[in-house]
Amino acid sequence: MNNKMLMAGMLCALSGVVAAQEPKEKEEKWYQYDHLYFQFGTYVHYNSSPDHKGNNLFGSLEAQKSNNWLYGLALFDNSFGQFSQYLYGGYQWQFPDKYRNFHFKLTAGIIHGYKEPWDDKIPFNSKNGWAPGLIPGFGYKKNGWGGDIIFLGNSALLFTIGKDFDFQ
């Protein structure tokens, strides 16, 4: 038991030394951002159903930070015609070198709007329509314009186009 505690203490100390040697970046508050990114799009189901009556439209506004973190709000009608929202945070990984305009994005947040009788259509949904969300996507952005393919679980693909806006 003591050896495990000693090893854990040594790992913590080592990680502190490594962190202290990393160059310090400009300190940003959580609410500060580099630019806003507005995107809109439509989604396509893997399998159609007569229950699908939403208009398949999507819009979101993201605050993107210079360190690739982001947060945002998406508004859409879900597949069953219910107004829904996704409040999220996430991270965007840029591809290296000649593929630097490509990115992989992963967001996590809270989804609201899938209510009875469709409350069982997303995992861990409450009867009030609240559920956690984890949504990956792949995209391309150049000169402030972007496009993404976003994977909506085993239900659909979301295709978006977007534009950066710098109000600062």
WOTABEL-V189364 format. One record per backbone hydrogen bond with DSSP energy under -1.0 kcal/mol. CO is the residue of the C=O (numbers start at 0). NH is the residue of the N-H. Records with the same first field share a line. If there is no record, write none. Layout:
CO=NH ; NH
//
This chain:
0=4
1=5
2=6
3=7
4=8
5=9
6=10
7=11
8=12
9=13
10=14
11=15
12=16
13=17
14=18
15=19
16=20
28=31
34=63
35=164
36=61
37=162
38=59
39=160
40=57
41=158
43=156
48=51
56=76
57=40
58=74
59=38
60=72
61=36
62=70
63=33 ; 34
64=67
67=91
68=64
69=89
70=62
71=87
72=60
73=85
74=58
75=83
77=80
78=52 ; 53
81=77
83=75
84=111
85=73
86=109
87=71
88=107
89=69
90=105
92=103
95=98
96=99
98=101
100=140
101=94
102=138
103=92
104=136
105=90
106=134
107=88
108=132
109=86
110=130
111=84
112=114
114=117
117=120
121=124
125=128
128=112
129=125
130=110
132=108
134=106
135=150
136=104
137=148
138=102
139=146
141=144
143=163
144=141
145=161
146=139
147=159
148=137
149=157
150=152
151=154 ; 155
154=45
155=151
156=43
157=149
158=41
159=147
160=39
161=145
162=37
164=35
//
